[in-house]
């Protein structure tokens, strides 16, 4: 009686089928990893990086100017919903509110002096403050938007000096979303944390 061979056609078919399943699983896993890598790459390419900078001199104008500027140094556009300056734990979404908080005495004296100059027919022709609220706007990558600027002038020197001192104590928070809909809150140190949306502002 002849011995039955170990490798039968049934076993060959089983091995072929099992190999096909293993190859399919490996192919699926490789595709999954590739899709994950592609998704991470797309997110990285659309990720903004928001920072707040401040200074007291404009080299392009050759003037003493205190400025607060929001910059997007990331790779993608930032859809900004709101931003706040933070001074001594209080939030300010307008430069007047901030100036009253940081430099109340100097700000009130400044306003009084400007009003007196206007009444005497000597309205200021230089200096002054420019503001640009950073909210409900898009900041492209590698671009900046100023929050506000104060030019130094003889009539605002006390306020300018006070603000120049206090600007180092200013914090910042900004809530923005990427073009893919991922949202973040960043502070003046460029530390970001993901949030569900920018609909609710921290109290």
Backbone as JSON Lines, residues from 0, in Angstrom:
{"i":0,"aa":"X","n":[0.84,-1.19,0.0],"ca":[0.0,0.0,0.0],"c":[0.88,1.24,0.0]}
{"i":1,"aa":"X","n":[0.69,2.12,-0.97],"ca":[1.54,3.32,-1.1],"c":[1.14,4.37,-0.07]}
{"i":2,"aa":"X","n":[2.17,5.1,0.41],"ca":[1.96,6.15,1.42],"c":[1.37,7.39,0.76]}
{"i":3,"aa":"X","n":[0.37,7.96,1.37],"ca":[-0.31,9.15,0.84],"c":[0.59,10.37,1.0]}
{"i":4,"aa":"X","n":[0.86,11.14,-0.06],"ca":[1.75,12.31,0.05],"c":[1.19,13.35,1.03]}
{"i":5,"aa":"X","n":[2.17,14.02,1.76],"ca":[1.76,15.03,2.77],"c":[1.13,16.26,2.11]}
{"i":6,"aa":"X","n":[1.74,16.71,1.0],"ca":[1.27,17.93,0.32],"c":[0.22,17.55,-0.72]}
{"i":7,"aa":"X","n":[-0.99,17.58,-0.28],"ca":[-2.1,17.27,-1.17],"c":[-2.6,18.54,-1.85]}
{"i":8,"aa":"X","n":[-3.44,18.35,-2.84],"ca":[-3.99,19.5,-3.56],"c":[-4.85,20.35,-2.63]}
{"i":9,"aa":"X","n":[-5.52,19.7,-1.66],"ca":[-6.33,20.47,-0.72],"c":[-5.46,21.39,0.12]}
{"i":10,"aa":"X","n":[-4.3,20.87,0.59],"ca":[-3.39,21.68,1.39],"c":[-2.79,22.82,0.57]}
{"i":11,"aa":"X","n":[-2.47,22.52,-0.69],"ca":[-1.92,23.56,-1.56],"c":[-2.93,24.69,-1.73]}
{"i":12,"aa":"X","n":[-4.17,24.34,-1.97],"ca":[-5.21,25.35,-2.13],"c":[-5.41,26.16,-0.85]}
{"i":13,"aa":"X","n":[-5.31,25.46,0.3],"ca":[-5.46,26.16,1.59],"c":[-4.32,27.15,1.81]}
{"i":14,"aa":"X","n":[-3.09,26.72,1.5],"ca":[-1.92,27.59,1.67],"c":[-2.02,28.8,0.75]}
{"i":15,"aa":"X","n":[-2.45,28.59,-0.48],"ca":[-2.59,29.69,-1.43],"c":[-3.64,30.69,-0.93]}
{"i":16,"aa":"X","n":[-4.77,30.16,-0.44],"ca":[-5.83,31.03,0.06],"c":[-5.37,31.81,1.28]}
{"i":17,"aa":"X","n":[-4.66,31.12,2.2],"ca":[-4.16,31.79,3.4],"c":[-3.14,32.87,3.05]}
{"i":18,"aa":"X","n":[-2.28,32.57,2.08],"ca":[-1.29,33.55,1.65],"c":[-1.96,34.78,1.03]}
{"i":19,"aa":"X","n":[-3.02,34.56,0.28],"ca":[-3.75,35.67,-0.33],"c":[-4.37,36.56,0.75]}
{"i":20,"aa":"X","n":[-4.89,35.92,1.82],"ca":[-5.48,36.7,2.91],"c":[-4.42,37.53,3.61]}
{"i":21,"aa":"X","n":[-3.26,36.91,3.89],"ca":[-2.16,37.63,4.57],"c":[-1.68,38.8,3.71]}
{"i":22,"aa":"X","n":[-1.54,38.57,2.41],"ca":[-1.1,39.64,1.52],"c":[-2.13,40.77,1.48]}
{"i":23,"aa":"X","n":[-3.42,40.42,1.47],"ca":[-4.48,41.44,1.46],"c":[-4.45,42.28,2.73]}
{"i":24,"aa":"X","n":[-4.26,41.6,3.89],"ca":[-4.19,42.33,5.16],"c":[-3.0,43.26,5.18]}
{"i":25,"aa":"X","n":[-1.85,42.76,4.72],"ca":[-0.63,43.58,4.7],"c":[-0.8,44.77,3.76]}
{"i":26,"aa":"X","n":[-1.46,44.53,2.62],"ca":[-1.7,45.61,1.66],"c":[-2.64,46.66,2.24]}
{"i":27,"aa":"X","n":[-3.67,46.2,2.94],"ca":[-4.62,47.12,3.57],"c":[-3.93,47.96,4.64]}
{"i":28,"aa":"X","n":[-3.08,47.31,5.45],"ca":[-2.38,48.02,6.52],"c":[-1.42,49.05,5.94]}
{"i":29,"aa":"X","n":[-0.73,48.68,4.86],"ca":[0.19,49.62,4.21],"c":[-0.57,50.82,3.65]}
{"i":30,"aa":"X","n":[-1.74,50.56,3.07],"ca":[-2.57,51.65,2.54],"c":[-3.05,52.56,3.66]}
{"i":31,"aa":"X","n":[-3.43,51.94,4.79],"ca":[-3.89,52.7,5.96],"c":[-2.77,53.6,6.48]}
{"i":32,"aa":"X","n":[-1.55,53.06,6.6],"ca":[-0.42,53.86,7.07],"c":[-0.11,55.0,6.1]}
{"i":33,"aa":"X","n":[-0.21,54.72,4.81],"ca":[0.04,55.73,3.79],"c":[-1.0,56.85,3.86]}
{"i":34,"aa":"X","n":[-2.27,56.47,4.1],"ca":[-3.33,57.47,4.21],"c":[-3.13,58.32,5.46]}
{"i":35,"aa":"X","n":[-2.71,57.69,6.56],"ca":[-2.43,58.44,7.78],"c":[-1.3,59.44,7.57]}
{"i":36,"aa":"X","n":[-0.24,58.99,6.91],"ca":[0.9,59.87,6.65],"c":[0.49,61.04,5.76]}
{"i":37,"aa":"X","n":[-0.35,60.75,4.75],"ca":[-0.81,61.81,3.85],"c":[-1.67,62.82,4.6]}
{"i":38,"aa":"X","n":[-2.53,62.32,5.5],"ca":[-3.39,63.21,6.29],"c":[-2.55,64.11,7.19]}
{"i":39,"aa":"X","n":[-1.53,63.52,7.84],"ca":[-0.65,64.32,8.7],"c":[0.1,65.36,7.9]}
{"i":40,"aa":"X","n":[0.51,65.0,6.68],"ca":[1.23,65.93,5.84],"c":[0.34,67.1,5.42]}
{"i":41,"aa":"X","n":[-0.92,66.78,5.08],"ca":[-1.85,67.84,4.69],"c":[-2.11,68.77,5.86]}
{"i":42,"aa":"X","n":[-2.3,68.2,7.07],"ca":[-2.53,69.03,8.25],"c":[-1.33,69.91,8.55]}
{"i":43,"aa":"X","n":[-0.13,69.34,8.4],"ca":[1.08,70.11,8.66],"c":[1.21,71.27,7.66]}
{"i":44,"aa":"X","n":[0.8,71.02,6.42],"ca":[0.9,72.04,5.38],"c":[-0.15,73.13,5.53]}
{"i":45,"aa":"X","n":[-1.2,72.86,6.32],"ca":[-2.26,73.86,6.5],"c":[-2.29,74.4,7.92]}
{"i":46,"aa":"X","n":[-1.25,74.12,8.71],"ca":[-1.26,74.51,10.13],"c":[-0.67,75.91,10.32]}
{"i":47,"aa":"X","n":[-1.46,76.84,10.85],"ca":[-0.93,78.16,11.18],"c":[-0.15,78.11,12.5]}
{"i":48,"aa":"X","n":[0.66,79.12,12.75],"ca":[1.36,79.27,14.02],"c":[1.31,80.74,14.39]}
{"i":49,"aa":"X","n":[0.47,81.07,15.37],"ca":[0.19,82.46,15.69],"c":[1.03,82.93,16.89]}
{"i":50,"aa":"X","n":[1.62,84.11,16.76],"ca":[2.41,84.7,17.82],"c":[2.09,86.2,17.93]}
{"i":51,"aa":"X","n":[2.37,86.75,19.11],"ca":[2.24,88.18,19.34],"c":[3.63,88.76,19.59]}
{"i":52,"aa":"X","n":[3.97,89.8,18.88],"ca":[5.24,90.5,19.11],"c":[4.95,91.96,19.4]}
{"i":53,"aa":"X","n":[5.88,92.61,20.08],"ca":[5.73,94.03,20.35],"c":[7.1,94.71,20.26]}
{"i":54,"aa":"X","n":[7.07,95.99,19.97],"ca":[8.32,96.74,19.84],"c":[8.07,98.21,20.04]}
{"i":55,"aa":"X","n":[9.15,99.0,20.01],"ca":[9.01,100.45,20.21],"c":[9.69,101.28,19.14]}
{"i":56,"aa":"X","n":[10.03,100.63,18.01],"ca":[10.67,101.39,16.93],"c":[10.31,100.77,15.59]}
{"i":57,"aa":"X","n":[9.97,101.62,14.63],"ca":[9.66,101.18,13.27],"c":[10.83,101.56,12.38]}
{"i":58,"aa":"X","n":[11.62,100.56,11.98],"ca":[12.82,100.82,11.19],"c":[12.48,101.3,9.78]}
{"i":59,"aa":"X","n":[11.29,100.94,9.27],"ca":[10.93,101.39,7.92],"c":[10.55,102.87,7.91]}
{"i":60,"aa":"X","n":[9.98,103.36,9.03],"ca":[9.59,104.76,9.13],"c":[10.63,105.6,9.87]}
{"i":61,"aa":"X","n":[11.57,104.92,10.52],"ca":[12.58,105.6,11.34],"c":[11.9,106.46,12.41]}
{"i":62,"aa":"X","n":[10.91,105.86,13.06],"ca":[10.17,106.57,14.11],"c":[10.01,105.68,15.33]}
{"i":63,"aa":"X","n":[9.88,106.32,16.49],"ca":[9.57,105.59,17.72],"c":[8.08,105.27,17.72]}
{"i":64,"aa":"X","n":[7.77,103.99,17.61],"ca":[6.38,103.54,17.52],"c":[6.23,102.28,18.38]}
{"i":65,"aa":"X","n":[5.34,102.35,19.36],"ca":[5.02,101.14,20.12],"c":[3.97,100.37,19.31]}
{"i":66,"aa":"X","n":[4.26,99.13,19.05],"ca":[3.35,98.34,18.23],"c":[3.16,96.95,18.81]}
{"i":67,"aa":"X","n":[1.95,96.44,18.68],"ca":[1.62,95.05,18.99],"c":[1.18,94.41,17.69]}
{"i":68,"aa":"X","n":[1.82,93.31,17.33],"ca":[1.58,92.7,16.03],"c":[1.33,91.21,16.16]}
{"i":69,"aa":"X","n":[0.31,90.72,15.47],"ca":[0.02,89.29,15.4],"c":[0.6,88.75,14.1]}
{"i":70,"aa":"X","n":[1.39,87.68,14.23],"ca":[2.04,87.1,13.05],"c":[1.66,85.63,12.9]}
{"i":71,"aa":"X","n":[1.51,85.22,11.66],"ca":[1.28,83.82,11.34],"c":[2.55,83.28,10.68]}
{"i":72,"aa":"X","n":[3.34,82.59,11.46],"ca":[4.59,82.05,10.94],"c":[4.46,80.59,10.54]}
{"i":73,"aa":"X","n":[3.23,80.1,10.45],"ca":[3.0,78.71,10.06],"c":[2.92,78.54,8.56]}
{"i":74,"aa":"X","n":[2.47,77.35,8.15],"ca":[2.41,77.0,6.73],"c":[1.03,77.24,6.1]}
{"i":75,"aa":"X","n":[0.01,77.39,6.95],"ca":[-1.34,77.56,6.41],"c":[-2.0,78.82,6.9]}
{"i":76,"aa":"X","n":[-3.1,79.19,6.25],"ca":[-3.85,80.39,6.63],"c":[-4.57,80.16,7.95]}
{"i":77,"aa":"X","n":[-4.72,81.23,8.72],"ca":[-5.45,81.18,9.99],"c":[-6.77,81.94,9.84]}
{"i":78,"aa":"X","n":[-7.86,81.26,10.11],"ca":[-9.17,81.9,10.11],"c":[-9.43,82.36,11.54]}
{"i":79,"aa":"X","n":[-9.16,83.64,11.81],"ca":[-9.2,84.16,13.17],"c":[-10.63,84.54,13.54]}
{"i":80,"aa":"X","n":[-11.08,84.05,14.68],"ca":[-12.44,84.37,15.16],"c":[-12.42,85.47,16.21]}
{"i":81,"aa":"X","n":[-11.47,85.42,17.14],"ca":[-11.36,86.48,18.14],"c":[-9.94,86.5,18.7]}
{"i":82,"aa":"X","n":[-9.59,87.64,19.3],"ca":[-8.3,87.77,19.98],"c":[-8.44,88.79,21.1]}
{"i":83,"aa":"X","n":[-7.67,88.6,22.15],"ca":[-7.7,89.48,23.31],"c":[-6.29,89.81,23.77]}
{"i":84,"aa":"X","n":[-6.08,91.06,24.15],"ca":[-4.91,91.41,24.94],"c":[-5.27,91.13,26.4]}
{"i":85,"aa":"X","n":[-4.31,90.64,27.16],"ca":[-4.56,90.3,28.56],"c":[-3.58,91.07,29.44]}
{"i":86,"aa":"X","n":[-4.14,91.85,30.37],"ca":[-3.31,92.64,31.27],"c":[-3.82,92.44,32.7]}
{"i":87,"aa":"X","n":[-2.93,91.95,33.55],"ca":[-3.26,91.67,34.95],"c":[-4.52,90.82,35.07]}
{"i":88,"aa":"X","n":[-4.6,89.81,34.21],"ca":[-5.68,88.83,34.27],"c":[-6.97,89.25,33.62]}
{"i":89,"aa":"X","n":[-7.05,90.48,33.11],"ca":[-8.27,90.95,32.48],"c":[-8.1,91.0,30.96]}
{"i":90,"aa":"X","n":[-9.18,90.64,30.25],"ca":[-9.16,90.59,28.8],"c":[-9.6,91.92,28.2]}
{"i":91,"aa":"X","n":[-8.97,92.29,27.09],"ca":[-9.33,93.54,26.41],"c":[-9.31,93.27,24.9]}
{"i":92,"aa":"X","n":[-10.47,93.52,24.26],"ca":[-10.53,93.32,22.81],"c":[-10.52,94.64,22.05]}
{"i":93,"aa":"X","n":[-10.21,95.74,22.78],"ca":[-10.08,97.04,22.15],"c":[-8.95,97.8,22.83]}
{"i":94,"aa":"X","n":[-8.19,98.55,22.03],"ca":[-7.0,99.2,22.58],"c":[-7.34,100.25,23.64]}
{"i":95,"aa":"X","n":[-8.5,100.9,23.53],"ca":[-8.87,101.91,24.52],"c":[-9.07,101.28,25.89]}
{"i":96,"aa":"X","n":[-9.77,100.15,25.91],"ca":[-9.98,99.43,27.16],"c":[-8.64,99.03,27.77]}
{"i":97,"aa":"X","n":[-7.74,98.56,26.93],"ca":[-6.42,98.15,27.4],"c":[-5.63,99.34,27.94]}
{"i":98,"aa":"X","n":[-5.64,100.46,27.22],"ca":[-4.9,101.64,27.67],"c":[-5.44,102.18,29.0]}
{"i":99,"aa":"X","n":[-6.75,102.12,29.18],"ca":[-7.34,102.56,30.44],"c":[-6.91,101.66,31.58]}
{"i":100,"aa":"X","n":[-6.69,100.37,31.28],"ca":[-6.3,99.42,32.33],"c":[-4.82,99.54,32.67]}
{"i":101,"aa":"X","n":[-3.99,99.7,31.67],"ca":[-2.54,99.68,31.92],"c":[-1.99,101.04,32.3]}
{"i":102,"aa":"X","n":[-2.62,102.08,31.8],"ca":[-2.01,103.42,31.89],"c":[-3.09,104.47,32.14]}
{"i":103,"aa":"X","n":[-3.96,104.23,33.11],"ca":[-5.15,105.06,33.29],"c":[-4.83,106.54,33.5]}
{"i":104,"aa":"X","n":[-3.94,106.82,34.41],"ca":[-3.6,108.21,34.72],"c":[-3.04,108.92,33.51]}
{"i":105,"aa":"X","n":[-2.09,108.29,32.83],"ca":[-1.46,108.9,31.66],"c":[-2.43,109.01,30.49]}
{"i":106,"aa":"X","n":[-3.32,108.0,30.36],"ca":[-4.28,108.02,29.26],"c":[-5.29,109.16,29.44]}
{"i":107,"aa":"X","n":[-5.8,109.35,30.65],"ca":[-6.76,110.43,30.9],"c":[-6.12,111.8,30.67]}
{"i":108,"aa":"X","n":[-4.87,111.95,31.11],"ca":[-4.16,113.21,30.89],"c":[-3.93,113.45,29.4]}
{"i":109,"aa":"X","n":[-3.65,112.38,28.68],"ca":[-3.43,112.47,27.23],"c":[-4.7,112.93,26.51]}
{"i":110,"aa":"X","n":[-5.84,112.31,26.85],"ca":[-7.11,112.68,26.23],"c":[-7.45,114.14,26.53]}
{"i":111,"aa":"X","n":[-7.21,114.56,27.75],"ca":[-7.5,115.94,28.13],"c":[-6.64,116.91,27.34]}
{"i":112,"aa":"X","n":[-5.37,116.55,27.16],"ca":[-4.48,117.43,26.43],"c":[-4.86,117.52,24.96]}
{"i":113,"aa":"X","n":[-5.24,116.41,24.38],"ca":[-5.66,116.4,22.97],"c":[-6.91,117.27,22.79]}
{"i":114,"aa":"X","n":[-7.86,117.18,23.72],"ca":[-9.08,117.99,23.63],"c":[-8.75,119.48,23.74]}
{"i":115,"aa":"X","n":[-7.83,119.83,24.61],"ca":[-7.42,121.23,24.75],"c":[-6.75,121.73,23.49]}
{"i":116,"aa":"X","n":[-5.94,120.89,22.86],"ca":[-5.27,121.26,21.61],"c":[-6.29,121.49,20.5]}
{"i":117,"aa":"X","n":[-7.32,120.64,20.44],"ca":[-8.35,120.79,19.41],"c":[-9.15,122.07,19.62]}
{"i":118,"aa":"X","n":[-9.48,122.37,20.89],"ca":[-10.27,123.57,21.18],"c":[-9.5,124.86,20.87]}
{"i":119,"aa":"X","n":[-8.19,124.79,20.98],"ca":[-7.37,125.97,20.7],"c":[-6.99,126.06,19.22]}
{"i":120,"aa":"X","n":[-7.49,125.11,18.43],"ca":[-7.19,125.12,17.0],"c":[-5.84,124.52,16.66]}
{"i":121,"aa":"X","n":[-5.25,123.8,17.6],"ca":[-3.94,123.18,17.37],"c":[-4.07,121.66,17.44]}
{"i":122,"aa":"X","n":[-4.91,121.12,16.6],"ca":[-5.1,119.68,16.58],"c":[-3.79,118.98,16.24]}
{"i":123,"aa":"X","n":[-3.52,117.83,16.86],"ca":[-2.28,117.12,16.59],"c":[-2.13,116.77,15.11]}
{"i":124,"aa":"X","n":[-0.94,116.99,14.6],"ca":[-0.68,116.68,13.19],"c":[0.26,115.49,13.05]}
{"i":125,"aa":"X","n":[0.79,115.03,14.17],"ca":[1.65,113.85,14.13],"c":[1.38,113.01,15.37]}
{"i":126,"aa":"X","n":[1.92,111.81,15.34],"ca":[1.67,110.92,16.47],"c":[0.32,110.26,16.36]}
{"i":127,"aa":"X","n":[-0.24,109.9,17.49],"ca":[-1.55,109.29,17.49],"c":[-1.5,107.78,17.56]}
{"i":128,"aa":"X","n":[-2.68,107.19,17.57],"ca":[-2.82,105.74,17.71],"c":[-3.6,105.16,16.55]}
{"i":129,"aa":"X","n":[-3.13,104.06,16.03],"ca":[-3.83,103.3,15.0],"c":[-4.19,101.94,15.56]}
{"i":130,"aa":"X","n":[-5.4,101.48,15.27],"ca":[-5.81,100.18,15.79],"c":[-6.44,99.35,14.68]}
{"i":131,"aa":"X","n":[-6.33,98.03,14.86],"ca":[-6.91,97.1,13.89],"c":[-7.3,95.83,14.63]}
{"i":132,"aa":"X","n":[-8.55,95.75,15.12],"ca":[-8.98,94.57,15.88],"c":[-8.78,93.28,15.08]}
{"i":133,"aa":"X","n":[-8.17,92.3,15.73],"ca":[-7.89,91.03,15.06],"c":[-9.01,90.04,15.37]}
{"i":134,"aa":"X","n":[-10.05,90.05,14.54],"ca":[-11.16,89.11,14.69],"c":[-11.93,89.03,13.37]}
{"i":135,"aa":"X","n":[-12.53,87.87,13.16],"ca":[-13.31,87.63,11.94],"c":[-12.54,88.01,10.68]}
{"i":136,"aa":"X","n":[-11.34,87.47,10.59],"ca":[-10.49,87.76,9.44],"c":[-9.59,86.57,9.17]}
{"i":137,"aa":"X","n":[-8.98,86.56,7.99],"ca":[-8.04,85.51,7.6],"c":[-6.64,86.11,7.52]}
{"i":138,"aa":"X","n":[-5.69,85.48,8.2],"ca":[-4.29,85.91,8.13],"c":[-3.52,84.85,7.36]}
{"i":139,"aa":"X","n":[-3.04,85.19,6.17],"ca":[-2.3,84.21,5.35],"c":[-1.01,83.78,6.04]}
{"i":140,"aa":"X","n":[-0.43,82.66,5.6],"ca":[0.85,82.23,6.18],"c":[1.95,83.24,5.87]}
{"i":141,"aa":"X","n":[2.88,83.35,6.83],"ca":[4.04,84.24,6.7],"c":[3.61,85.71,6.52]}
{"i":142,"aa":"X","n":[2.57,86.1,7.22],"ca":[2.13,87.49,7.16],"c":[1.73,87.95,8.55]}
{"i":143,"aa":"X","n":[1.53,89.27,8.7],"ca":[1.26,89.86,10.01],"c":[0.15,90.9,9.92]}
{"i":144,"aa":"X","n":[-0.49,91.14,11.05],"ca":[-1.48,92.21,11.19],"c":[-1.21,92.92,12.51]}
{"i":145,"aa":"X","n":[-1.17,94.26,12.49],"ca":[-0.93,94.95,13.75],"c":[-2.23,95.08,14.54]}
{"i":146,"aa":"X","n":[-2.11,94.96,15.86],"ca":[-3.25,95.14,16.75],"c":[-3.46,96.63,16.99]}
{"i":147,"aa":"X","n":[-2.4,97.31,17.41],"ca":[-2.43,98.77,17.43],"c":[-1.02,99.33,17.51]}
{"i":148,"aa":"X","n":[-0.91,100.6,17.12],"ca":[0.36,101.31,17.13],"c":[0.17,102.67,17.8]}
{"i":149,"aa":"X","n":[1.18,103.09,18.53],"ca":[1.18,104.43,19.1],"c":[2.49,105.11,18.73]}
{"i":150,"aa":"X","n":[2.37,106.17,17.93],"ca":[3.54,106.94,17.52],"c":[3.92,107.92,18.64]}
{"i":151,"aa":"X","n":[5.2,108.04,18.86],"ca":[5.67,108.98,19.89],"c":[5.59,110.41,19.37]}
{"i":152,"aa":"X","n":[5.06,111.3,20.21],"ca":[4.96,112.72,19.87],"c":[5.06,113.52,21.17]}
{"i":153,"aa":"X","n":[5.37,114.81,21.08],"ca":[5.52,115.61,22.3],"c":[4.28,115.58,23.19]}
{"i":154,"aa":"X","n":[3.1,115.56,22.61],"ca":[1.88,115.65,23.41],"c":[1.47,114.31,24.04]}
{"i":155,"aa":"X","n":[2.09,113.19,23.65],"ca":[1.71,111.91,24.25],"c":[2.89,111.21,24.92]}
{"i":156,"aa":"X","n":[3.93,111.96,25.23],"ca":[5.17,111.35,25.72],"c":[4.97,110.57,27.03]}
{"i":157,"aa":"X","n":[4.19,111.11,27.97],"ca":[3.98,110.4,29.24],"c":[3.26,109.08,29.02]}
{"i":158,"aa":"X","n":[2.22,109.11,28.2],"ca":[1.48,107.87,27.89],"c":[2.37,106.9,27.13]}
{"i":159,"aa":"X","n":[3.11,107.4,26.18],"ca":[3.99,106.55,25.38],"c":[5.02,105.86,26.27]}
{"i":160,"aa":"X","n":[5.62,106.62,27.18],"ca":[6.64,106.05,28.08],"c":[6.04,104.99,29.0]}
{"i":161,"aa":"X","n":[4.84,105.28,29.51],"ca":[4.18,104.31,30.39],"c":[3.86,103.02,29.65]}
{"i":162,"aa":"X","n":[3.32,103.14,28.44],"ca":[3.0,101.97,27.64],"c":[4.26,101.21,27.25]}
{"i":163,"aa":"X","n":[5.31,101.93,26.99],"ca":[6.58,101.28,26.63],"c":[7.08,100.42,27.78]}
{"i":164,"aa":"X","n":[6.8,100.84,29.0],"ca":[7.19,100.06,30.17],"c":[6.26,98.88,30.4]}
{"i":165,"aa":"X","n":[4.96,99.11,30.24],"ca":[3.97,98.09,30.57],"c":[3.79,97.03,29.48]}
{"i":166,"aa":"X","n":[4.27,97.28,28.28],"ca":[4.04,96.33,27.19],"c":[4.65,94.95,27.48]}
{"i":167,"aa":"X","n":[5.65,94.9,28.36],"ca":[6.27,93.62,28.7],"c":[5.36,92.77,29.59]}
{"i":168,"aa":"X","n":[4.33,93.38,30.15],"ca":[3.41,92.65,31.04],"c":[2.15,92.19,30.31]}
{"i":169,"aa":"X","n":[2.1,92.37,29.02],"ca":[0.88,92.09,28.25],"c":[0.87,90.63,27.76]}
{"i":170,"aa":"X","n":[-0.24,89.96,28.04],"ca":[-0.46,88.62,27.5],"c":[-1.4,88.69,26.3]}
{"i":171,"aa":"X","n":[-1.68,87.53,25.75],"ca":[-2.46,87.51,24.51],"c":[-3.08,86.14,24.33]}
{"i":172,"aa":"X","n":[-4.31,86.1,23.83],"ca":[-4.93,84.86,23.39],"c":[-5.66,85.11,22.08]}
{"i":173,"aa":"X","n":[-5.55,84.13,21.2],"ca":[-6.21,84.22,19.91],"c":[-6.79,82.86,19.55]}
{"i":174,"aa":"X","n":[-8.02,82.86,19.06],"ca":[-8.66,81.61,18.66],"c":[-8.83,81.62,17.14]}
{"i":175,"aa":"X","n":[-8.36,80.57,16.51],"ca":[-8.37,80.51,15.05],"c":[-8.57,79.07,14.6]}
{"i":176,"aa":"X","n":[-8.96,78.91,13.36],"ca":[-9.15,77.59,12.78],"c":[-8.33,77.47,11.5]}
{"i":177,"aa":"X","n":[-7.97,76.25,11.17],"ca":[-7.29,76.0,9.91],"c":[-8.33,75.9,8.8]}
{"i":178,"aa":"X","n":[-7.86,75.82,7.57],"ca":[-8.78,75.66,6.44],"c":[-9.46,74.3,6.45]}
{"i":179,"aa":"X","n":[-8.93,73.35,7.24],"ca":[-9.55,72.03,7.36],"c":[-10.55,71.98,8.51]}
{"i":180,"aa":"X","n":[-10.67,73.11,9.26],"ca":[-11.66,73.16,10.32],"c":[-11.14,72.8,11.7]}
{"i":181,"aa":"X","n":[-9.84,72.52,11.84],"ca":[-9.26,72.28,13.16],"c":[-9.03,73.62,13.84]}
{"i":182,"aa":"X","n":[-9.43,73.73,15.11],"ca":[-9.37,75.02,15.81],"c":[-8.41,74.97,16.99]}
{"i":183,"aa":"X","n":[-7.8,76.12,17.28],"ca":[-6.8,76.21,18.33],"c":[-6.92,77.54,19.05]}
{"i":184,"aa":"X","n":[-6.44,77.56,20.29],"ca":[-6.22,78.8,21.02],"c":[-4.73,78.9,21.29]}
{"i":185,"aa":"X","n":[-4.13,80.03,20.89],"ca":[-2.71,80.27,21.12],"c":[-2.52,81.48,22.03]}
{"i":186,"aa":"X","n":[-1.4,81.5,22.73],"ca":[-1.08,82.65,23.57],"c":[0.16,83.37,23.05]}
{"i":187,"aa":"X","n":[0.63,84.35,23.83],"ca":[1.74,85.17,23.38],"c":[3.05,84.38,23.24]}
{"i":188,"aa":"X","n":[3.1,83.2,23.83],"ca":[4.29,82.36,23.75],"c":[4.19,81.34,22.62]}
{"i":189,"aa":"X","n":[3.18,81.46,21.79],"ca":[2.93,80.56,20.66],"c":[2.6,79.15,21.12]}
{"i":190,"aa":"X","n":[2.17,79.01,22.39],"ca":[1.7,77.71,22.87],"c":[0.26,77.52,22.45]}
{"i":191,"aa":"X","n":[0.0,76.44,21.72],"ca":[-1.35,76.21,21.17],"c":[-2.0,74.99,21.81]}
{"i":192,"aa":"X","n":[-3.3,75.08,21.99],"ca":[-4.07,73.92,22.44],"c":[-5.29,73.77,21.54]}
{"i":193,"aa":"X","n":[-5.61,72.55,21.14],"ca":[-6.78,72.34,20.28],"c":[-8.08,72.56,21.04]}
{"i":194,"aa":"X","n":[-9.06,73.12,20.37],"ca":[-10.4,73.31,20.92],"c":[-11.42,72.84,19.89]}
{"i":195,"aa":"X","n":[-12.62,72.56,20.36],"ca":[-13.67,72.09,19.46],"c":[-14.04,73.17,18.46]}
{"i":196,"aa":"X","n":[-14.18,74.42,18.94],"ca":[-14.5,75.53,18.07],"c":[-14.1,76.81,18.79]}
{"i":197,"aa":"X","n":[-14.26,77.95,18.1],"ca":[-13.97,79.25,18.69],"c":[-15.25,79.98,19.09]}
{"i":198,"aa":"X","n":[-16.35,79.24,19.18],"ca":[-17.64,79.87,19.45],"c":[-17.72,80.43,20.87]}
{"i":199,"aa":"X","n":[-17.06,79.76,21.82],"ca":[-17.13,80.16,23.21],"c":[-15.77,80.7,23.64]}
{"i":200,"aa":"X","n":[-15.76,81.95,24.09],"ca":[-14.51,82.58,24.54],"c":[-14.34,82.32,26.03]}
{"i":201,"aa":"X","n":[-13.12,81.98,26.49],"ca":[-12.87,81.79,27.92],"c":[-13.21,83.06,28.7]}
{"i":202,"aa":"X","n":[-13.72,82.89,29.89],"ca":[-14.1,84.05,30.72],"c":[-12.88,84.58,31.46]}
